[in-house]
Amino acid sequence: MRVLIGCECSGTVRDAFLRQGHDAYSCDIKRDEKGSNRHFVADILDAIDPANEHIFGKWDMLAVMHPPCTRLCNSGVRWLKVPPPNKTLDEMWQELDDGAALFNSCLNADIPHIAIENPVMHKYAKERINFGDTKPFYVQPWQFADSDESPDNEKKRTGFWTRGLKPLIPTGKLDGSTARNSVHFASPSKDRATERSRFFKGMADAMATQWGQVA
């Protein structure tokens, strides 16, 4: 399949699909961290626009891993009532509208198989998105870890909205009791947001193995 991994510059999910033999590319407004030639520095909406098939080609699967979700998730709903420093309330609601529009465009793209990663949404975000009959499912990185020492043995509830794809089946044998919480307690730094959104290899491998069998 031709697979597009949107909003990813680490190559983690893209490379998992490549290892399974798929024609996979990533797309982000940032450059690829590995310098891969299978990465588009572009807006994800441009890459999935049918009018641009002569540039990007036609996709069989779209997996958007880290769409801008700060204004969509429950953890940030408080800012819609009292904005953070140096922001106005109007800016907060505009960012919500923009994030919901991006999510909606990706979920309803003209692509057979779609998965979009996102935390638990608040009601204002849900009101702005056409989910159709799609329902989310949630998994944890530790469910795909192979040992207590694995980098995947972490707590980070990860949600997916999908079309044409089944929920992921955990591949690990851990029960979560030894899972670390280092993502939540990451130290403040200029790279904190990037590091906290970084995807886990075990889950990426499961996606490529399980979802790579749909066509």
LOTORDO-593268 format. One record per residue (C-alpha): residue in one letter; x, y, z. Coordinates in pm, 1 decimal, m for minus. Each point is the difference from the previous one (the first is absolute). Last residue first. Layout:
N
ATOM | resn | xx | yy | zz
ATOM | A | X | Y | Z
...
# end
This chain:
215
ATOM | resn | xx | yy | zz
ATOM | A | m539.7 | m451.3 | 152.2
ATOM | V | m71.7 | m3.6 | 373.3
ATOM | Q | 319.2 | m185.7 | 96.1
ATOM | G | 213.5 | 308.0 | 67.5
ATOM | W | m236.7 | 92.7 | 281.0
ATOM | Q | 123.1 | m288.2 | 214.4
ATOM | T | 373.1 | m8.0 | m76.1
ATOM | A | 52.2 | 371.2 | m60.1
ATOM | M | m210.9 | 101.2 | 299.7
ATOM | A | 166.0 | m258.4 | 223.8
ATOM | D | 343.5 | 125.2 | m102.4
ATOM | A | m101.7 | 357.6 | 82.5
ATOM | M | m126.8 | m110.4 | 341.1
ATOM | G | 331.4 | m165.3 | 78.6
ATOM | K | 199.0 | 294.1 | m140.3
ATOM | F | m161.5 | 266.9 | 218.2
ATOM | F | m89.8 | 342.9 | m136.7
ATOM | R | 154.1 | 330.4 | 104.8
ATOM | S | m264.9 | 244.3 | 122.8
ATOM | R | 167.0 | 53.9 | 338.0
ATOM | E | 338.3 | 52.0 | m167.3
ATOM | T | m130.3 | 267.5 | m234.6
ATOM | A | m186.4 | 184.3 | 275.6
ATOM | R | 303.2 | m7.7 | 230.2
ATOM | D | 251.3 | 122.8 | m260.9
ATOM | K | 34.8 | 355.0 | 137.9
ATOM | S | 28.7 | m145.5 | 349.1
ATOM | P | m212.9 | m82.6 | 305.8
ATOM | S | 76.5 | m345.2 | 142.9
ATOM | A | m218.2 | m290.3 | m112.7
ATOM | F | m238.7 | m111.6 | 275.0
ATOM | H | m285.2 | m109.6 | m227.4
ATOM | V | 232.9 | m176.7 | m241.7
ATOM | S | 202.9 | m153.0 | 284.7
ATOM | N | m293.6 | m194.4 | 138.9
ATOM | R | 163.3 | m342.7 | 12.9
ATOM | A | m186.7 | m326.0 | m38.4
ATOM | T | 77.9 | m264.3 | 264.2
ATOM | S | m363.7 | m80.8 | 86.6
ATOM | G | m111.8 | 29.3 | m362.7
ATOM | D | m92.5 | m366.4 | m38.0
ATOM | L | 282.9 | m100.8 | m232.2
ATOM | K | m30.2 | m267.2 | m270.0
ATOM | G | 28.3 | 211.0 | m315.2
ATOM | T | m179.7 | m20.4 | m336.1
ATOM | P | m308.0 | 209.1 | 75.5
ATOM | I | m268.3 | m27.5 | m272.5
ATOM | L | m52.6 | 327.7 | m185.3
ATOM | P | m358.0 | 99.9 | m71.7
ATOM | K | m121.0 | m89.9 | m351.5
ATOM | L | 53.8 | 219.1 | m305.9
ATOM | G | m236.4 | 125.3 | m272.2
ATOM | R | m46.1 | 333.9 | 175.6
ATOM | T | 183.8 | 71.9 | 322.7
ATOM | W | 10.1 | 236.2 | 298.0
ATOM | F | 296.6 | m91.5 | 216.2
ATOM | G | 74.4 | 73.6 | 364.5
ATOM | T | 327.7 | m28.7 | 186.5
ATOM | R | 19.0 | m23.7 | 378.6
ATOM | K | 364.6 | 56.4 | 83.4
ATOM | K | 149.0 | m220.7 | 270.0
ATOM | E | 335.6 | m141.4 | m102.5
ATOM | N | 158.8 | m340.7 | m55.5
ATOM | D | 80.3 | 85.0 | m363.0
ATOM | P | 367.3 | 76.5 | 75.7
ATOM | S | 18.8 | m368.8 | 106.0
ATOM | E | 150.6 | m74.8 | 342.1
ATOM | D | m316.1 | m166.9 | 132.5
ATOM | S | m2.1 | m222.1 | m307.5
ATOM | D | m168.0 | m50.2 | m340.5
ATOM | A | m200.3 | 323.5 | m10.1
ATOM | F | m317.9 | 28.8 | m209.4
ATOM | Q | m248.2 | 39.9 | 287.0
ATOM | W | 255.4 | 230.5 | 164.2
ATOM | P | m70.3 | 259.7 | m270.8
ATOM | Q | m363.9 | 33.5 | 118.5
ATOM | V | m313.4 | m44.5 | m211.1
ATOM | Y | m323.8 | 185.8 | m65.7
ATOM | F | m281.4 | m48.6 | m250.0
ATOM | P | m201.3 | 272.2 | m168.6
ATOM | K | m338.3 | m37.2 | m171.2
ATOM | T | m84.2 | 71.1 | m364.6
ATOM | D | m363.5 | 8.1 | m113.1
ATOM | G | 19.3 | 349.6 | m146.6
ATOM | F | 268.3 | 187.9 | 191.7
ATOM | N | m80.9 | 340.3 | m149.9
ATOM | I | 200.0 | 232.8 | 224.0
ATOM | R | m90.4 | 336.5 | 154.7
ATOM | E | m225.4 | m120.3 | 283.7
ATOM | K | 267.1 | m252.4 | 102.8
ATOM | A | 248.9 | 281.8 | 58.1
ATOM | Y | m237.7 | 186.6 | 229.0
ATOM | K | m83.9 | m320.9 | 188.6
ATOM | H | 358.0 | m71.6 | 110.1
ATOM | M | 217.1 | m253.0 | m179.3
ATOM | V | 192.7 | m294.6 | 147.7
ATOM | P | 343.8 | m3.0 | m160.0
ATOM | N | 46.1 | m26.8 | m378.2
ATOM | E | 153.3 | m231.0 | m258.6
ATOM | I | m172.8 | m7.8 | m337.5
ATOM | A | m41.4 | m321.0 | m196.6
ATOM | I | m129.8 | m23.4 | m356.7
ATOM | H | m51.3 | m276.8 | m256.1
ATOM | P | m177.1 | 55.4 | m333.1
ATOM | I | 116.5 | 359.9 | m68.3
ATOM | D | m233.1 | 281.4 | m110.6
ATOM | A | 65.7 | 201.9 | 316.3
ATOM | N | m267.2 | 6.3 | 271.0
ATOM | L | 226.3 | m59.2 | 300.4
ATOM | C | 268.6 | 228.9 | m143.9
ATOM | S | m235.0 | 290.6 | m74.9
ATOM | N | m171.2 | m32.9 | 339.8
ATOM | F | 329.0 | 0.8 | 191.3
ATOM | L | 118.1 | 308.9 | m188.2
ATOM | A | m330.8 | 179.9 | 56.8
ATOM | A | 5.7 | m91.4 | 370.7
ATOM | G | 350.3 | 143.6 | 39.2
ATOM | D | m92.7 | 323.1 | m180.3
ATOM | D | m322.0 | 49.7 | 198.9
ATOM | L | 182.9 | m65.1 | 328.6
ATOM | E | 275.9 | 241.7 | m101.2
ATOM | Q | m269.0 | 261.0 | m72.1
ATOM | W | m152.7 | m65.5 | 342.2
ATOM | M | 331.8 | 58.8 | 173.3
ATOM | E | 74.1 | 308.8 | m209.1
ATOM | D | m336.9 | 153.6 | 94.0
ATOM | L | 75.4 | m63.1 | 367.3
ATOM | T | 322.6 | 193.3 | m33.3
ATOM | K | 353.6 | m131.6 | 40.0
ATOM | N | 311.5 | 150.3 | 162.2
ATOM | P | m52.5 | m196.7 | 322.8
ATOM | P | m246.4 | m291.4 | m24.5
ATOM | P | m367.3 | 63.5 | m82.3
ATOM | V | m273.6 | m35.9 | 264.5
ATOM | K | m314.8 | m164.2 | m133.3
ATOM | L | 129.6 | m185.1 | m306.3
ATOM | W | 329.5 | m53.0 | 185.3
ATOM | R | m175.4 | m238.5 | 240.6
ATOM | V | m61.1 | m244.6 | m287.5
ATOM | G | 370.6 | m83.1 | m21.6
ATOM | S | 12.7 | m338.8 | 171.8
ATOM | N | m323.6 | m104.7 | m166.9
ATOM | C | 158.2 | 0.0 | m345.6
ATOM | L | m92.1 | 209.4 | m302.7
ATOM | R | 199.8 | 319.3 | 60.7
ATOM | T | 334.0 | m177.1 | 35.6
ATOM | C | m79.0 | m240.8 | m282.9
ATOM | P | 229.0 | 103.1 | m285.7
ATOM | P | 6.6 | m331.3 | m190.2
ATOM | H | 255.3 | m250.2 | 132.1
ATOM | M | m39.1 | m334.8 | m170.9
ATOM | V | m209.0 | 48.4 | m310.3
ATOM | A | m22.6 | m342.6 | m163.3
ATOM | L | m127.3 | 9.9 | m358.3
ATOM | M | m37.7 | m315.8 | m206.8
ATOM | D | m47.1 | m83.1 | m367.6
ATOM | W | 141.1 | 332.1 | m122.2
ATOM | K | 8.0 | 150.9 | m349.1
ATOM | G | 308.3 | 186.9 | m123.6
ATOM | F | 177.8 | 292.0 | 164.8
ATOM | I | 52.7 | 240.9 | m289.2
ATOM | H | m245.2 | m112.5 | m270.1
ATOM | E | m236.5 | m96.0 | 283.3
ATOM | N | m18.0 | 366.9 | 100.5
ATOM | A | m363.9 | 64.6 | m91.3
ATOM | P | m91.1 | m307.0 | 205.2
ATOM | D | 116.6 | 191.9 | 312.4
ATOM | I | 175.2 | m242.8 | 234.7
ATOM | A | 348.1 | 156.8 | m19.2
ATOM | D | m134.0 | 355.5 | 2.2
ATOM | L | m194.7 | m66.1 | 319.3
ATOM | I | 313.2 | m148.5 | 161.0
ATOM | D | 180.5 | 332.0 | m51.3
ATOM | A | 340.0 | m67.6 | m151.8
ATOM | V | 356.7 | m111.9 | 58.0
ATOM | F | m56.7 | m339.7 | m160.5
ATOM | H | 201.7 | m294.8 | 130.0
ATOM | R | 113.7 | m315.3 | m172.5
ATOM | N | 337.7 | 148.2 | m98.3
ATOM | S | 103.2 | m48.0 | 362.1
ATOM | G | 211.9 | 259.8 | 180.2
ATOM | K | m36.5 | m187.8 | 326.9
ATOM | E | m175.1 | 279.5 | 191.5
ATOM | D | m233.7 | 65.5 | m294.1
ATOM | R | m49.4 | 371.0 | m59.6
ATOM | K | m284.3 | 182.1 | 173.6
ATOM | I | m334.1 | 89.9 | m165.2
ATOM | D | m71.5 | m371.6 | 13.4
ATOM | C | m53.5 | m294.6 | m232.0
ATOM | S | 112.8 | m361.4 | 18.7
ATOM | Y | 20.6 | m250.2 | m284.3
ATOM | A | m70.9 | m371.7 | m35.0
ATOM | D | 3.8 | m233.9 | m300.5
ATOM | H | m63.7 | m311.4 | 209.3
ATOM | G | 241.3 | m289.4 | 47.5
ATOM | Q | m53.5 | m70.4 | 370.0
ATOM | R | 326.2 | 177.3 | 83.5
ATOM | L | m134.2 | 304.3 | m184.7
ATOM | F | m308.9 | m0.5 | 222.1
ATOM | A | 217.8 | 13.7 | 312.6
ATOM | D | 214.3 | 267.2 | m166.5
ATOM | R | m299.5 | 229.7 | m43.0
ATOM | V | m107.1 | m52.8 | 361.5
ATOM | T | 335.6 | 103.4 | 147.4
ATOM | G | 98.1 | 254.0 | m269.7
ATOM | S | 70.6 | 270.1 | 260.1
ATOM | C | m161.1 | 279.7 | m205.5
ATOM | E | m364.0 | m103.4 | 37.5
ATOM | C | m310.2 | 211.6 | m57.3
ATOM | G | m141.8 | m240.7 | m258.1
ATOM | I | 110.6 | m354.1 | m72.6
ATOM | L | m98.2 | m68.3 | m361.1
ATOM | V | m26.9 | m360.5 | m118.0
ATOM | R | 5.0 | m128.0 | m356.1
ATOM | M | m95.1 | m365.2 | 39.2
# end
